[in-house]
């Protein structure tokens, strides 16, 4: 059975989280829901809360992962991040990172991901 788009997205978020943890970030929350939107991953790097938008694309036929983050999406993320900072943490420093992921298929059919991590993306 072929996994659904949602299942593939959750798998990609999990892989992204593991990747960022290997880079030294600490997970604070997954799929945080606010009044105006959702934050894929909320992590901490030293005294900074890092709001991570995960973008996965199987291929770039319909545009790249980074191109899909519109100004209205950015605004929803900002409002939701402000809500998170007010309600969930004492830390007040925050930044928005984007991790663009693409799937690389191996000869044996197993897939791995390549990561493009953009700090302070917007």
Secondary structure in CASP SS format (residue, H / E / C, confidence):
PFRMAT SS
TARGET T0000
AUTHOR 0000-0000-0000
METHOD secondary structure of the structure
MODEL  1
X C 1.00
X C 1.00
X C 1.00
X C 1.00
X H 1.00
X H 1.00
X H 1.00
X H 1.00
X H 1.00
X H 1.00
X H 1.00
X H 1.00
X H 1.00
X H 1.00
X H 1.00
X H 1.00
X H 1.00
X H 1.00
X H 1.00
X H 1.00
X H 1.00
X H 1.00
X C 1.00
X C 1.00
X C 1.00
X E 1.00
X E 1.00
X E 1.00
X E 1.00
X E 1.00
X E 1.00
X E 1.00
X E 1.00
X C 1.00
X C 1.00
X C 1.00
X C 1.00
X E 1.00
X E 1.00
X E 1.00
X E 1.00
X E 1.00
X E 1.00
X E 1.00
X E 1.00
X C 1.00
X C 1.00
X E 1.00
X E 1.00
X E 1.00
X E 1.00
X E 1.00
X E 1.00
X E 1.00
X E 1.00
X E 1.00
X E 1.00
X C 1.00
X C 1.00
X C 1.00
X C 1.00
X C 1.00
X C 1.00
X C 1.00
X C 1.00
X H 1.00
X H 1.00
X H 1.00
X C 1.00
X C 1.00
X H 1.00
X H 1.00
X H 1.00
X H 1.00
X H 1.00
X H 1.00
X H 1.00
X H 1.00
X H 1.00
X H 1.00
X H 1.00
X H 1.00
X H 1.00
X H 1.00
X H 1.00
X H 1.00
X H 1.00
X H 1.00
X C 1.00
X C 1.00
X C 1.00
X C 1.00
X E 1.00
X E 1.00
X E 1.00
X E 1.00
X E 1.00
X E 1.00
X E 1.00
X E 1.00
X E 1.00
X E 1.00
X E 1.00
X E 1.00
X E 1.00
X C 1.00
X C 1.00
X C 1.00
X C 1.00
X C 1.00
X E 1.00
X E 1.00
X E 1.00
X E 1.00
X E 1.00
X E 1.00
X E 1.00
X E 1.00
X C 1.00
X C 1.00
X C 1.00
X C 1.00
END
